[in-house]
């Protein structure tokens, strides 16, 4: 559980670091927090797997899943599967950033791996905690409050993972989706779906009292993250770090979570009819969506007209209704994963067996991806300083001057890739500089002579930062001329770069891999949960 909570807090700090500072090294404190519990938890899981396998080969009955000569409870297999997926997802993420740059979107192929791996491990923790709670109730006729708190924290990590995944649609740049000429807000449907799944699971396992405790935990941690993250980011900054223009920005992760969940659950407890009436239930859940709160630089509902907002709400209603029926299937899977453990416990009590606990079944499949090495950086010309992170999410940053006016330029991919889009940010060191226009000219020389590509930079609203997306159609040596109009005068500085060949793994294939494995894991657990329930029922008969 320490791994899950510490990792989610580390992720929140790491995201804010990228927003406010922009680049990082591999072993920054947030990255250490994300990874701190992973490897110890993996070691513990492996040791438990060795222990149960040893008992099995000594003739002791060990209910669980047997793969080859190895036997272990389902929660251990699930945890290991999630941990391996996270590690492979991290390598995939490093490759993705090297090939396609920093993510504008939260939802990317490698993030689907790391998120789904974390979700699997969190569900494993929930299953194990619920099993131990059930055993405690049978033996002591009382509830173990510590185990209940662990289970609720596991659900909270599921909540933060889920809202983090759909949080991309709270970014003003990505919040609106055009469909048949209409501008819609998909976050209303997606967040509603996630909220109902979380409420239904928690209510099934712990009742409305447990759901209230979960919402209190969520609100408390949201407030702690909201006030502590900016201070932590500032504390971690060294003399070599520079804030990006407009920093510190709004704290990201707390703004993605449902601030109004606790009042909604209190209403459900006080007036149960509100939860029993589906229309009232869906309406209240819709009101908990963080999209309604003016937390960001732009009020998201104002990005669409009244018709688009109305249709977005109407679309969210059947989606949330579908979430109610889907939650029953998710609950069935969780119950089935616990079923064989509980049944075996009852059987062993009757037979005076030695082992008191066990879990159901799962499956572990290791998928290895061959990773491309990160290209070596090259760059010179009018550059005074370069900064390159050597870990995940690290772009190249260069300091150069145009007629004694210093600028930072950030390449989201470096070296740039041919046949691919590279996002580039430029901002003056002195935010009071009167820059009226910025553009870039890529100069390429071949046997036919000189070719120039001109890309205009757009200034971000309310910030002294300029951004452009540039497509490099060729590979080889290039000269990039950064032009700026300062106080009415236009000058430039040239930087030599090497543009690499296209990425080995196409974006379409990366998305296929990114989606394929999480979907496969879901199908595996669904099928195995059905098999476990059928097997336990046949054994009982």
C-alpha positions as CSV (number, residue, x, y, z in Angstrom):
1,X,0.0,0.0,0.0
2,X,2.9,2.3,0.7
3,X,4.1,1.8,-2.9
4,X,0.7,2.8,-4.3
5,X,0.2,6.0,-2.1
6,X,3.8,7.1,-2.3
7,X,3.8,6.6,-6.1
8,X,0.6,8.6,-6.6
9,X,2.0,11.5,-4.6
10,X,5.3,11.3,-6.4
11,X,3.4,11.3,-9.7
12,X,1.5,14.5,-8.7
13,X,4.8,16.3,-7.8
14,X,6.5,15.0,-11.0
15,X,3.7,16.3,-13.2
16,X,3.8,19.7,-11.6
17,X,7.6,19.8,-12.0
18,X,7.2,19.2,-15.7
19,X,4.6,22.0,-15.9
20,X,6.6,24.6,-13.9
21,X,10.2,23.7,-14.7
22,X,9.9,21.6,-17.8
23,X,12.8,19.1,-17.7
24,X,14.2,16.7,-15.2
25,X,16.9,14.1,-14.5
26,X,16.2,10.4,-14.0
27,X,16.6,10.3,-10.2
28,X,14.7,13.4,-9.1
29,X,12.9,13.0,-5.8
30,X,9.5,12.7,-7.5
31,X,10.8,9.9,-9.7
32,X,12.4,8.2,-6.6
33,X,8.9,8.4,-4.9
34,X,7.3,6.8,-8.0
35,X,9.8,4.0,-8.0
36,X,10.5,3.8,-4.3
37,X,8.0,1.1,-3.4
38,X,8.0,-0.7,-6.8
39,X,11.1,-2.7,-6.4
40,X,10.7,-3.6,-2.7
41,X,7.1,-4.6,-3.4
42,X,8.3,-6.7,-6.3
43,X,10.9,-8.4,-4.1
44,X,8.3,-9.1,-1.4
45,X,6.0,-10.6,-4.1
46,X,8.7,-12.8,-5.5
47,X,9.7,-14.0,-2.0
48,X,6.1,-14.9,-1.3
49,X,5.9,-16.7,-4.6
50,X,9.0,-18.7,-3.7
51,X,7.6,-19.5,-0.3
52,X,4.2,-20.7,-1.6
53,X,5.9,-22.7,-4.3
54,X,8.2,-24.4,-1.8
55,X,5.2,-25.3,0.4
56,X,3.4,-26.7,-2.6
57,X,6.3,-29.0,-3.5
58,X,6.5,-30.2,0.1
59,X,2.9,-31.5,-0.2
60,X,1.1,-28.6,1.5
61,X,-2.0,-27.6,-0.2
62,X,-1.6,-24.1,-1.6
63,X,-4.8,-22.9,-3.3
64,X,-4.0,-20.4,-6.1
65,X,-2.8,-20.4,-9.7
66,X,-0.2,-22.9,-10.9
67,X,2.0,-21.8,-13.8
68,X,4.5,-24.5,-14.6
69,X,6.2,-25.5,-11.3
70,X,5.2,-22.2,-9.6
71,X,2.1,-21.8,-7.4
72,X,1.0,-18.5,-5.8
73,X,-2.2,-16.8,-4.7
74,X,-4.0,-14.6,-7.2
75,X,-3.1,-11.3,-5.6
76,X,0.6,-12.1,-5.9
77,X,0.3,-13.0,-9.6
78,X,-1.8,-9.8,-10.2
79,X,0.8,-7.7,-8.3
80,X,3.7,-9.1,-10.3
81,X,1.8,-8.7,-13.6
82,X,1.1,-5.1,-12.8
83,X,4.7,-4.4,-11.7
84,X,6.2,-6.0,-14.8
85,X,3.7,-4.0,-17.0
86,X,4.8,-0.8,-15.2
87,X,8.5,-1.5,-15.8
88,X,8.0,-2.3,-19.5
89,X,5.7,0.7,-19.8
90,X,8.4,2.9,-18.3
91,X,10.9,1.6,-21.0
92,X,8.2,2.1,-23.6
93,X,7.6,5.6,-22.3
94,X,11.3,6.4,-22.6
95,X,11.3,5.2,-26.2
96,X,8.1,7.1,-27.0
97,X,9.6,10.4,-25.7
98,X,12.8,9.9,-27.6
99,X,10.8,9.3,-30.8
100,X,7.8,11.5,-30.5
101,X,8.7,14.0,-27.8
102,X,7.0,15.3,-24.7
103,X,3.3,14.4,-24.4
104,X,0.7,17.1,-24.9
105,X,-1.8,14.5,-23.9
106,X,-1.9,12.5,-20.7
107,X,-3.3,9.5,-22.6
108,X,-0.4,8.0,-24.7
109,X,0.4,4.3,-25.6
110,X,3.1,3.9,-22.9
111,X,1.0,5.7,-20.3
112,X,-1.8,3.2,-21.0
113,X,0.7,0.5,-19.9
114,X,1.9,2.2,-16.8
115,X,-1.6,3.2,-15.8
116,X,-3.1,-0.3,-16.4
117,X,-0.2,-1.9,-14.6
118,X,-0.8,0.3,-11.6
119,X,-4.5,-0.4,-11.7
120,X,-4.0,-4.2,-11.8
121,X,-1.6,-4.0,-8.8
122,X,-4.1,-1.7,-7.0
123,X,-6.9,-4.2,-7.6
124,X,-4.7,-6.9,-6.3
125,X,-4.1,-4.9,-3.1
126,X,-7.9,-4.4,-2.8
127,X,-8.6,-8.1,-3.3
128,X,-6.0,-9.1,-0.7
129,X,-7.3,-6.6,1.8
130,X,-10.9,-7.7,1.3
131,X,-9.9,-11.3,1.8
132,X,-8.1,-10.5,5.0
133,X,-11.0,-8.5,6.2
134,X,-13.3,-11.4,5.6
135,X,-11.0,-13.8,7.4
136,X,-10.7,-11.4,10.3
137,X,-14.5,-11.2,10.6
138,X,-14.8,-15.0,10.6
139,X,-12.2,-15.5,13.3
140,X,-12.7,-12.5,15.5
141,X,-16.3,-11.4,14.7
142,X,-15.0,-7.9,14.3
143,X,-13.9,-5.5,11.6
144,X,-10.2,-4.7,11.3
145,X,-10.1,-0.9,10.8
146,X,-6.6,-0.9,9.5
147,X,-7.4,-3.4,6.8
148,X,-10.5,-1.4,5.8
149,X,-8.3,1.8,5.6
150,X,-5.8,-0.1,3.4
151,X,-8.7,-1.2,1.1
152,X,-10.1,2.3,0.9
153,X,-6.7,3.7,0.1
154,X,-6.4,1.1,-2.7
155,X,-9.7,2.4,-4.1
156,X,-8.4,6.0,-3.8
157,X,-5.4,5.1,-5.9
158,X,-7.8,3.6,-8.5
159,X,-9.8,6.9,-8.3
160,X,-6.7,9.1,-8.9
161,X,-5.5,6.8,-11.7
162,X,-8.8,6.9,-13.4
163,X,-9.3,10.7,-13.2
164,X,-5.7,11.2,-14.2
165,X,-6.4,9.2,-17.4
166,X,-9.5,11.2,-18.4
167,X,-8.0,14.4,-17.1
168,X,-6.6,15.2,-20.5
169,X,-10.1,16.5,-21.4
170,X,-9.8,19.2,-18.8
171,X,-6.9,20.7,-20.7
172,X,-8.4,23.7,-22.7
173,X,-6.3,22.6,-25.7
174,X,-7.9,19.1,-25.7
175,X,-11.2,19.6,-23.9
176,X,-13.4,20.1,-27.0
177,X,-14.0,17.3,-29.5
178,X,-15.8,18.2,-32.8
179,X,-18.4,15.7,-33.9
180,X,-20.7,16.4,-36.9
181,X,-20.0,20.1,-36.7
182,X,-20.8,20.2,-32.9
183,X,-18.3,21.0,-30.2
184,X,-18.7,18.6,-27.4
185,X,-17.1,18.0,-23.9
186,X,-16.2,14.3,-23.6
187,X,-15.0,14.7,-20.0
188,X,-18.6,14.9,-18.8
189,X,-19.3,11.3,-20.0
190,X,-15.9,9.9,-19.1
191,X,-15.6,11.3,-15.6
192,X,-19.2,10.3,-15.0
193,X,-18.5,6.7,-16.0
194,X,-15.4,6.6,-13.7
195,X,-17.2,8.1,-10.7
196,X,-20.1,5.6,-10.9
197,X,-17.7,2.7,-11.2
198,X,-15.8,3.8,-8.1
199,X,-19.0,4.6,-6.1
200,X,-20.6,1.2,-6.9
201,X,-17.5,-0.8,-6.1
202,X,-17.0,0.9,-2.8
203,X,-20.6,0.8,-1.9
204,X,-20.7,-2.9,-2.7
205,X,-17.7,-3.7,-0.5
206,X,-18.1,-1.3,2.4
207,X,-21.6,0.3,2.1
208,X,-22.3,4.0,2.0
209,X,-20.3,4.5,5.3
210,X,-17.2,3.2,3.5
211,X,-18.0,5.3,0.5
212,X,-18.2,8.4,2.7
213,X,-14.8,7.5,4.3
214,X,-13.4,7.2,0.8
215,X,-14.7,10.6,-0.2
216,X,-13.2,12.1,3.0
217,X,-9.9,10.5,2.2
218,X,-10.0,11.9,-1.3
219,X,-10.9,15.5,-0.2
220,X,-8.2,15.5,2.5
221,X,-5.5,14.3,0.2
222,X,-6.6,16.8,-2.5
223,X,-6.2,19.7,-0.1
224,X,-2.8,18.4,1.1
225,X,-1.6,18.1,-2.5
226,X,-3.0,21.5,-3.5
227,X,-1.1,23.4,-0.8
228,X,2.1,21.2,-0.5
229,X,3.0,20.5,-4.1
230,X,4.0,24.1,-5.1
231,X,6.2,24.4,-2.0
232,X,7.8,21.0,-2.7
233,X,8.6,21.9,-6.3
234,X,10.2,25.2,-5.2
235,X,12.1,23.4,-2.5
236,X,13.5,20.9,-5.0
237,X,14.7,23.5,-7.5
238,X,18.4,24.1,-7.5
239,X,20.5,27.0,-8.9
240,X,20.6,25.3,-12.3
241,X,16.8,25.2,-12.6
242,X,14.6,28.0,-14.2
243,X,10.9,28.4,-13.9
244,X,9.0,28.4,-17.2
245,X,7.1,31.7,-18.0
246,X,3.9,32.0,-15.9
247,X,5.1,29.6,-13.2
248,X,4.1,28.5,-10.7
249,X,1.0,27.3,-12.5
250,X,-2.2,25.8,-11.1
251,X,-1.6,22.5,-9.3
252,X,-2.7,19.9,-11.8
253,X,-3.6,16.6,-10.1
254,X,-5.9,17.9,-7.4
255,X,-7.9,19.9,-10.0
256,X,-8.5,16.7,-11.9
257,X,-10.3,15.0,-9.0
258,X,-14.0,15.4,-8.0
259,X,-14.0,18.1,-5.3
260,X,-17.8,17.6,-4.8
261,X,-17.8,13.9,-4.2
262,X,-18.1,14.1,-0.4
263,X,-21.2,16.4,-0.5
264,X,-22.8,14.0,-3.0
265,X,-22.1,10.9,-0.9
266,X,-23.5,12.7,2.2
267,X,-26.7,13.4,0.2
268,X,-26.9,9.7,-0.7
269,X,-26.5,8.7,3.0
270,X,-29.1,11.2,4.2
271,X,-31.6,10.6,1.5
272,X,-31.2,7.0,0.1
273,X,-34.0,7.7,-2.4
274,X,-31.6,9.9,-4.4
275,X,-29.3,6.9,-5.0
276,X,-32.2,4.5,-5.7
277,X,-33.7,6.8,-8.3
278,X,-31.4,6.5,-11.3
279,X,-32.2,9.9,-12.7
280,X,-31.4,11.6,-9.5
281,X,-28.3,9.5,-9.0
282,X,-27.0,10.3,-12.5
283,X,-27.8,14.0,-12.0
284,X,-25.9,14.3,-8.7
285,X,-22.9,12.3,-10.1
286,X,-22.8,14.7,-13.1
287,X,-22.7,17.6,-10.7
288,X,-19.5,16.2,-9.0
289,X,-17.6,16.6,-12.2
290,X,-14.6,19.0,-11.7
291,X,-15.3,20.5,-15.1
292,X,-18.0,22.8,-13.5
293,X,-15.5,24.4,-11.1
294,X,-13.5,27.5,-12.3
295,X,-10.1,25.9,-11.4
296,X,-8.1,26.4,-14.6
297,X,-7.0,29.3,-16.7
298,X,-10.1,28.9,-18.8
299,X,-13.6,27.8,-17.8
300,X,-14.1,24.6,-19.8
301,X,-17.9,24.8,-20.3
302,X,-17.4,28.2,-21.9
303,X,-15.5,26.6,-24.7
304,X,-18.7,25.3,-26.3
305,X,-22.0,26.9,-27.0
306,X,-25.3,26.0,-25.2
307,X,-26.3,23.4,-27.8
308,X,-22.9,21.6,-27.5
309,X,-23.1,21.7,-23.7
310,X,-26.6,20.3,-23.7
311,X,-25.8,17.5,-26.1
312,X,-22.6,16.7,-24.1
313,X,-24.8,16.3,-21.0
314,X,-27.4,14.2,-22.9
315,X,-24.6,11.9,-24.2
316,X,-23.2,11.5,-20.7
317,X,-26.5,10.1,-19.3
318,X,-26.5,6.8,-21.3
319,X,-22.8,6.5,-20.7
320,X,-23.3,6.7,-16.9
321,X,-26.2,4.4,-17.1
322,X,-23.9,1.9,-18.9
323,X,-21.4,2.4,-16.0
324,X,-24.0,1.2,-13.5
325,X,-24.4,-2.1,-15.4
326,X,-20.7,-2.3,-16.1
327,X,-19.9,-1.9,-12.4
328,X,-21.8,-5.0,-11.7
329,X,-19.5,-7.0,-14.0
330,X,-16.5,-5.4,-12.3
331,X,-17.9,-6.3,-8.9
332,X,-18.5,-9.8,-10.1
333,X,-14.9,-10.1,-11.2
334,X,-13.6,-8.8,-7.8
335,X,-16.0,-11.1,-5.9
336,X,-14.8,-14.1,-8.0
337,X,-11.2,-13.3,-7.4
338,X,-12.0,-13.5,-3.7
339,X,-14.4,-16.4,-3.9
340,X,-12.0,-19.3,-4.0
341,X,-10.0,-17.9,-1.2
342,X,-13.0,-17.6,1.1
343,X,-14.3,-21.0,0.1
344,X,-10.9,-22.7,0.6
345,X,-10.7,-21.1,4.0
346,X,-14.0,-22.6,5.0
347,X,-12.9,-26.0,3.6
348,X,-9.6,-25.9,5.5
349,X,-11.3,-25.1,8.8
350,X,-13.5,-28.2,8.4
351,X,-10.4,-30.3,7.5
352,X,-8.1,-28.8,10.1
353,X,-5.6,-28.0,7.4
354,X,-2.5,-26.1,8.1
355,X,-2.9,-23.1,5.7
356,X,-5.4,-20.5,6.7
357,X,-5.5,-18.2,3.6
358,X,-5.3,-18.3,-0.1
359,X,-6.4,-16.5,-3.2
360,X,-8.1,-17.5,-6.5
361,X,-6.5,-17.4,-9.9
362,X,-4.8,-15.0,-12.3
363,X,-2.3,-15.3,-15.0
364,X,1.1,-13.6,-15.6
365,X,2.3,-13.0,-19.1
366,X,5.6,-11.1,-19.7
367,X,5.7,-9.0,-22.9
368,X,9.2,-7.8,-23.9
369,X,9.6,-4.8,-26.2
370,X,12.9,-4.1,-27.9
371,X,13.8,-0.5,-27.1
372,X,15.6,1.9,-29.4
373,X,18.5,3.7,-27.8
374,X,18.1,7.5,-27.2
375,X,19.9,9.4,-29.9
376,X,23.0,11.4,-29.0
377,X,22.4,15.2,-28.9
378,X,24.2,17.5,-31.2
379,X,23.8,21.3,-31.4
380,X,26.0,24.3,-31.8
381,X,26.0,27.8,-33.3
382,X,24.7,30.8,-31.3
383,X,24.1,28.6,-28.3
384,X,25.4,29.7,-24.9
385,X,24.2,26.8,-22.8
386,X,22.4,23.4,-23.3
387,X,20.4,21.4,-20.8
388,X,19.3,17.9,-21.5
389,X,17.6,15.6,-19.1
390,X,18.8,12.1,-19.1
391,X,15.6,10.4,-17.8
392,X,12.0,10.1,-18.8
393,X,10.2,13.1,-20.2
394,X,13.4,15.1,-20.8
395,X,13.6,17.5,-23.7
396,X,16.5,19.5,-24.9
397,X,16.7,23.1,-23.7
398,X,19.1,25.7,-25.3
399,X,20.0,29.2,-24.2
400,X,20.9,31.6,-27.1
401,X,20.7,35.2,-27.9
402,X,19.3,37.3,-30.7
403,X,21.1,40.7,-30.7
404,X,21.9,40.4,-27.0
405,X,18.4,39.3,-26.0
406,X,18.5,35.9,-24.3
407,X,16.0,33.2,-25.2
408,X,15.4,29.7,-24.1
409,X,14.2,27.2,-26.8
410,X,12.8,23.8,-25.8
411,X,12.8,21.0,-28.3
412,X,10.2,18.3,-27.3
413,X,12.2,15.9,-29.5
414,X,15.9,16.2,-29.8
415,X,17.5,15.5,-32.3
416,X,14.3,16.1,-34.3
417,X,12.8,13.2,-36.3
418,X,12.2,13.3,-40.0
419,X,8.6,12.8,-41.2
420,X,7.4,13.7,-37.8
421,X,6.1,16.7,-35.9
422,X,8.2,18.3,-33.2
423,X,6.8,20.8,-30.8
424,X,9.1,23.7,-30.0
425,X,8.7,26.4,-27.3
426,X,10.6,29.7,-27.2
427,X,10.5,32.3,-24.4
428,X,12.7,35.3,-23.5
429,X,14.7,35.1,-20.2
430,X,13.4,38.6,-19.5
431,X,9.6,38.4,-19.6
432,X,9.4,42.2,-20.1
433,X,11.2,42.0,-23.5
434,X,9.1,43.6,-26.2
435,X,8.9,40.6,-28.7
436,X,6.2,41.1,-31.3
437,X,6.9,38.2,-33.6
438,X,8.8,34.9,-33.6
439,X,9.4,32.5,-36.4
440,X,11.8,29.8,-37.5
441,X,13.4,29.0,-40.8
442,X,14.8,25.5,-41.4
443,X,17.6,25.6,-44.0
444,X,18.5,22.4,-45.9
445,X,21.2,22.2,-48.5
446,X,21.4,19.5,-51.2
447,X,22.6,19.1,-54.8
448,X,19.6,21.2,-55.9
449,X,20.5,24.1,-53.7
450,X,19.0,25.7,-50.6
451,X,15.6,24.8,-49.3
452,X,13.9,26.9,-46.6
453,X,10.8,26.0,-44.5
454,X,9.2,28.8,-42.5
455,X,7.3,28.1,-39.3
456,X,5.5,30.8,-37.4
457,X,5.3,30.7,-33.6
458,X,2.1,31.6,-31.8
459,X,2.1,33.3,-28.4
460,X,0.3,31.5,-25.7
461,X,-2.5,33.5,-24.1
462,X,-1.4,35.5,-21.1
463,X,2.1,34.2,-21.2
464,X,5.4,35.3,-22.6
465,X,5.9,31.9,-24.3
466,X,5.7,31.1,-28.0
467,X,5.0,27.6,-29.5
468,X,5.1,26.0,-32.9
469,X,4.8,22.5,-34.2
470,X,7.3,21.8,-37.0
471,X,7.4,18.9,-39.4
472,X,10.8,17.9,-40.6
473,X,10.4,16.2,-44.0
474,X,14.0,15.2,-44.5
475,X,16.9,13.8,-42.5
476,X,20.5,15.1,-42.4
477,X,22.3,18.3,-41.4
478,X,20.1,21.4,-41.1
479,X,20.4,24.9,-39.9
480,X,17.6,26.4,-37.9
481,X,17.4,30.1,-37.9
482,X,15.4,31.6,-35.0
483,X,14.0,35.0,-36.0
484,X,12.5,37.5,-33.6
485,X,11.1,41.0,-34.0
486,X,12.2,43.0,-31.0
487,X,11.3,46.6,-30.6
488,X,10.5,46.7,-34.3
489,X,13.8,45.2,-35.5
490,X,14.0,41.6,-36.9
491,X,17.2,39.6,-36.3
492,X,18.1,35.9,-36.1
493,X,20.5,33.4,-34.6
494,X,21.4,30.2,-36.4
495,X,21.7,26.8,-34.7
496,X,23.0,23.7,-36.5
497,X,21.2,20.4,-35.8
498,X,21.1,16.9,-37.2
499,X,17.6,15.6,-38.1
500,X,17.3,11.9,-37.7
501,X,15.5,9.4,-39.8
502,X,11.9,8.4,-39.0
503,X,11.0,6.5,-35.8
504,X,11.4,2.7,-36.0
505,X,8.0,2.1,-34.5
506,X,5.2,4.0,-36.2
507,X,2.7,5.9,-34.1
508,X,-0.1,3.6,-35.3
509,X,1.8,0.5,-34.2
510,X,2.7,2.1,-30.9
511,X,-1.0,2.7,-30.2
512,X,-1.9,-0.8,-31.2
513,X,0.6,-2.1,-28.7
514,X,-0.4,0.5,-26.1
515,X,-4.1,-0.5,-26.3
516,X,-3.6,-4.2,-26.9
517,X,-2.0,-5.3,-23.7
518,X,-4.3,-3.5,-21.2
519,X,-7.3,-4.9,-23.1
520,X,-5.8,-8.4,-23.1
521,X,-5.2,-8.1,-19.3
522,X,-8.9,-7.2,-18.8
523,X,-10.1,-10.1,-20.9
524,X,-7.8,-12.5,-19.1
525,X,-9.0,-11.5,-15.6
526,X,-12.6,-11.6,-16.8
527,X,-12.3,-15.1,-18.2
528,X,-10.3,-16.4,-15.2
529,X,-12.7,-14.9,-12.7
530,X,-15.6,-16.9,-14.4
531,X,-13.4,-20.0,-14.4
532,X,-12.6,-19.6,-10.7
533,X,-16.3,-19.1,-9.7
534,X,-17.3,-22.2,-11.7
535,X,-14.5,-24.3,-10.2
536,X,-15.2,-23.2,-6.6
537,X,-18.9,-24.0,-7.1
538,X,-18.1,-27.5,-8.4
539,X,-15.8,-28.1,-5.5
540,X,-18.4,-27.0,-3.0
541,X,-21.0,-29.4,-4.6
